[in-house]
Amino acid sequence: MAPCLQFHASRGPEKYVGGKRAFSYLSNIVPEFTDNCLINIIRCGQDYYASSETNFIRRIDPQTLDTLEKVNYTKYITLNLATSHPHYDCAGNTLNMGTSIGDKGKTKYVIFKIPGNNPDKEKSPLKHSEILCSIPAQKLFCPSYYHSFGMTENYIIFVEQPLKLDILKLATAYFRGVNWASCITFNEDEKTWFHIIDKRTRKPISGKFYTDAFVIYHHINAYEEEGHVVFDIITYKDNSLYDMFYMANVRKVFSEESAAISVPATKRFAIPLQHDKGVEVGTNLVTIPTIKAKAVKSEDGTLYCEPEILCEGIELPQINYDFNGKKYRYVYAAQVQWRPIPTKIVKFDTVTKDMLVWSEDMCWPAEPLFIPSPDGKEEDDGIILSPIVSSDPNKSAFLLVLDAKSFQELGRASINAGLHLDLHGIFIPDHNV
């Protein structure tokens, strides 16, 4: 879930001095890290790409899965990193976020759009990419790491967390013979900041919103209600999950008693879009009666956001994407509890807090994908697909099919091939191939 990094020279470095000149120097000496696109499959225009979190993506043939050309974001947009979790709006456009390091001596987070209809079929849809907004990083040499972001009909939600990329360490990692992972630091004493960007004005809304330090990889969903932006995310109290993937830790035998990772918590936050600046310090400005989350005015005028805890122990969340950016009810996810390897698939009801579970001995599920029924009327009318790896030598890996409403098994398709545990995937309907 973490990035593999690469940096390029900034444009026009001769115009800048001091820290800006240092940026130019750093961006020239850092070598290419990787173009291994192993995290997700994303859509840009009518094309599909394997993606990581660098500036490289690789186009694939959705029919044959053949690898086609390698595409470099930096040919079209000035950025060094881009998430593998873009959003798709009702017009078919792809919206994504990336980090631009060292461009004109600044570090910033960039929100960009790739049009769904490519007027020039012979060229990459990225040729028509458009930057919607940029947000300056709070620390020039230590931008936040982020794996995803949230979106409603009118707003983008970006969480600037205190899990930081140390650019100075990254620039010298290759020469010091250390891995880039050692250049990521969690600062538990710092705040987590919420940026709410209005897609119509292409600017952040007024006000400053923050909460306590945490680590986030995945947004679940976000929506607008009664003058608020409400968003659900999965958080960790520290970066111990990240540390689990060092080989020395992977080789250890873990039990629930000896596990060193924090349990993921699903949290709901609510941000009031407009509020009376004259209210007293300590006032909770969230006015939705069904939501327990708070936004409390601090002495300096900022709003301290207290979450509502929805549940614990789930990761790799998916929803019915027809409800993306809208008020919704159901989350489909992998249950991880005290270890990073999923053992169960769950359906979580955000209203009743009930949970349906699928599991099988010696089976290890991947992210569950929700596929809506063509004639579905309710949010959970559809099926769940999840590739399952078995540690039973007599059982092949298989694709599991569940009824999304009842969570009963509808079938499975065995695969006579070795598979590894997966992170993310995509369902492509026949008419899109």
N, C-alpha and C positions, 0 to 999 in steps of 0.2 A: 504494500500500500504506500510505500514511500518512493520518492523520485530518484532517478539516476540523472546526474546533472551535467550540463555542458554550458560553456560560456563563449561568447564571441566578442570581438572588438566593438566598442561603442563608436557611434558616428561622430565625426568632427572633434576628436579629442584635443586637437591643438588649440581649441578655443577656451579650454578650461584649465584651472590651476588648482593647487592644493589637493583636497580629497578627490576632486573630479579628475585631476591628472592621474592620481593613484588608481582610480577606477579604470582609466584607459590602459594603464600598465597591467593591472591585474587581468583584465579581460583578454589581453593579448597573450599572456603566458599560460593560462589554464588550458590544458589539452582537452580534446573531446573525450567524454566519459563513455557514453554508450548510445547506440541507436537500437537497443533491444526492446521492442515494443510488446511488452508481456502483460500489461494490466487489463486492457479492455478493448472492445470493438466499438467504434463510434461512427456516426454518419455525418458526412459533410456534403451538402448538395444531394446528389443521387449516388454518391460513392461511399464505400465503406473502408475504414482504416483500422489497422491494429495500432494501439497507442500505448505510450508509457507516460512519463511526465516531463520529458525533455522537449526540445523543439522539433524532434523528429516524429513523424508518423509514417506508416507504410500502407499504401493502398492494397486491398486484397480483392480477389474475385469471389463474390459471395456464392457463386455456383460451385466452383472447383476448390476454393480456398487457396488458390495459387497466390504467392506473393508477387506483387507488381512493383511499381516504382516507389522509391523512398522520397518523401516530401518533407521539406524543411520550412517550418513556420516562418523563420526569420527572413525568407525571401519575400514575404507578404506583410508581416507584422513584426515590429521590433519587440521581441520577447525572447527569453531564454528557457522558460518553463511554461507548461500548459497542463491543465488538469486532464484526467482521463474520464471525467464525469461531466460532459457538457449537458446542456438542456436543449430541448427542441420546442419551439413555440407552435401555435396553431397554424401559422403560415408555412411551416416546414423549415424555418430558419434554425441554424445551430448557434447557440450562444455559449461561449466558454470564457474562462479566465486564465490569465498567464501572468508571470512576473517578468518585468523588464529590469535588468540589472546593468547600471552603468550608462544607459542612454542619456546623453547630455548631462552626465554627472549626477543622475537621479536614479533612485530605486523606486519603482511603482508597480502597483497591481493594475492590470489592464483587463477590461471587459470588452470582448469583441464578438461580432456577429458574422456568420458565414451564410449567405443567402441560400434558401432552399432550391430556388430555380436558377440554374447556371446559364446565363445567356450565351456563353461560349462553350459548347460541349467538348471542344477539342482541348480546352485548357482546364487547369485545376480550379475547382470552385473557390479555393482560397484567394485566387486572383482578385476576387470581388469582396474580400473581407473588409470589415468596417469597425473601427474602434468606437465603442459607445461611451466609455468613461474610463478614466484612470484615477487611482487613489494613491497618494504618496505613502510610502512605507514609514512607519513611525521611527524606525532606525535605519539610517542610510546603509550601513554595512551588515545589518542583521534583519533581513526581511522574514516574514512568517512563512513557514511551510503550510501548505493547505492541499488537500486531496479532492475537495469538492466544494460546492457552494449551493445556495438555495435560490429559488425563484418563485414569485407569484405572478399574477397577471400583469401587475404594474411595477414590481420591485425586484431588485436583486439583493440577496443577503450574503454578505461576505464576513466571515469570522476571522479576525486577525488575532491569532492565538500566540501565546508565548513559547511555542515550539519554533525555534529560530534557526535559520541557515547562516552560519558565520562565513561571510564572503572572504575574509582575509585568510581563514584556515582553508577554505575550499581552494583558493588560488594557489596554495602551496602544498596541498595534500599529495599531489603526484610526485613532487620532488622530495617530500619527506617520507614517502613510502607508506602512507597511511590511507585507509579507506575513507571515502567522503562521508560515510555514516558518522564518523567521529567528529564531524564538523557541524552536527545538529545538536542543539542544546535546548533543554526545557528549563525555563526560568520560572520557578514556582512562585516567586514573589511578585511577578508582574501581573497586570490585568489582562483579561481577554476583552477585546474591543469588537463591537458589532457595527458594521457599516451597512446602511440601508440606502440603496441607490434607486432613484426614481427613473424608470426606463423612459418616461415621457420627456423629462427635462434633461436626462443624462447627467444628473448631479446627485450627490448624496443629500439626503434630507437633513434639515437643521437639527442640532442636538447631538450630544455624545452619550453613547450607551456602552456599558461595560458590565462584566461579571468577574467572578474569581477565575484563577488560572486553571485551565484544563487542556487536554489534548483531544482534538477531534479529527476524525478521518471522513466520516460520512454524514451528510445531511439526509434526512428521510423525506420530508416534504415541508412546504410552507404555504400559507394562504392568508387572505385578508378578511378581517371580521370586525365590524363595528369600529372602524377607524384605527385598527391595530394591524400590524404584521405579526403573525403567529408562525413560529417555525420549530420543527422537531429535529433534534440531532442526537447522535450517539457520542458520548464523551468518556474520557478516562481521566483519572485524577493525576496521572503522570505519564511519562513515556516508557514505562516498563514493557508494554506490549512491543514496542519498537526494538528494545534490547533483547527480547526473546528470540529474535531471528539471527543473532550471532550464532555461528556454528557451535561454539562451546556450549551455548545454552540449548540449542536444538538437540544436541546429543544426550542431554540429561533426561533421566526418567522422572516425570513429575507426578505428584499426587496432589489432591486438593489441599492437603496440609502444607506442602512444600512450595506450592505455586507462588511465584513472585510478581505476577501481573495483577493490575487492578481490574476489577470487574466492570465491563462497559455499562454505562447508565444511559437510558433514553430520557432526554430532557426536553421539556417544552418551554420555550421563551415567548414572551409577548412584548412587542414594542409599540407604544402609542405613537401614532404618526403626528398628532398635534396635541398640545397640552398647554394649560395655563402656566406661563412662566412664573406667575406670582404665588403659586401654591407654597405651603410651608414645607420646610425640609422634613424629610421622613414620610411624606405623603406617597401612598401607592397610587400610581396613575393608570394602572390597568383596570378597566371598568367592565370587562366581560365577566358576567357572574359565573359562567361555567368553567372558567380557567383559574387555576390556583397560582399561576406564575405572577410575579410582581415586577414592577419597575418603580423603584423608590428614589425620590429626589434627594441628591446629596447636597452638602453645603456649597460646593462649587458649581452647582447647577446641572451637573451630569446626572444621569439616571443609572442607578445600580440595579441590575436585573437579577432577580431570584427565580430559578426555574421551578417548574412542577416536574417531579420525577414520575414518569409514566411506567417504566419497568426497568429491569436490569438483566444483563446476560445475553443480549442479542447483538448481532453484527450482520454486515452485508445486507442491508435492508433494501427491499423493493416494494413498490406499490403498483396499483393499477394506474398506469401513466396517463390515462384519460383524466385522472384526478390530480395530475401534477399541477401545483400552483393553486389548487382549490381546496376547500374544506373536504376532508376525507376521514375515513374511519379505520381502515385495515392496513397493517404492516405485515409483510412476509419477510422472514429473515432466517439466518442460521443462528442456532443457540450455541454459545461458546463458553459461558460461565467463567471458570477459573483458568482455562487454557485457550490458546489462540486457535486451536483446530476445532472446527464445528463438529458436533456430534448429533445434532437434531435440526429439523426444519420446523419453524413455528409460524402460526398465524396469530398476530396480536391485535386485539380489539382495543383501540385507544379510548373508547367510550366506557365499556364495561370492565376493561382491564383483563378480560378473559384471554386464555391462550390455548390454541389447539396445537398438537405436537405430532410430528411423524419421526420415528426413529427405527433403527434395525441394528442388531448386534453386528459389530465389526464393519459398520458402514459409516462413511465419512462424506457428508453432503457438501455441495458447493452452494453458491448464491442461488436462491430460488427466484425464478423469473415468472412473473404473472402475465398470462396471455388472455386477453379479454375474449368472451364469447362474441361472435359476430352479431348476434341478436340479443345480447345481454341487456338487462334492464337495471340491475342492481350493481353496486360497486364490486362485489365479490363474485359476480357471474363470470366464470372463466376457469382456467386450469393453471397449475403450477408445474414448471419444468425445472428439474435440478439434476445435474450429472453427479453420480454417486461412485465413489471409489471404495472398494472393499479390501480389507486386510486379510480376508479369508482366501487362501490360495485356490480354493475350489469354486470361488464365485467371481465371475467377470464383473468389470465395471458396467454400469448401466445408466440409462436416462430414465429418471423417475417421473411419472405423470400423476399428479394429484388433482382431485376436484377442489377448487379454491374455496368453495363455500363450506363443504363438509370436512375437507382435508382427508377424505378417504382415497386410497390408491385406486387409480383407474387402469394403470398398466405400467410396464417397464420394457425398455428395449436394451438388451444386452449388447455389449460391444466387445468383440474379440480382439482387443488391443490394450496395451498398457496405457493408463491415463494417470496424470498427476492431479493433485488437488488444485482447483481452479480459484480464481478471484472473481472476475466479472465476465459477463457475456451479453449477447444481444439476440433477440428473436427477429428474424427477417421474414415477413410474409412472402408467399410465392409471387404476388403481384408486384413486389418491390425488387425482385431479382431480375 
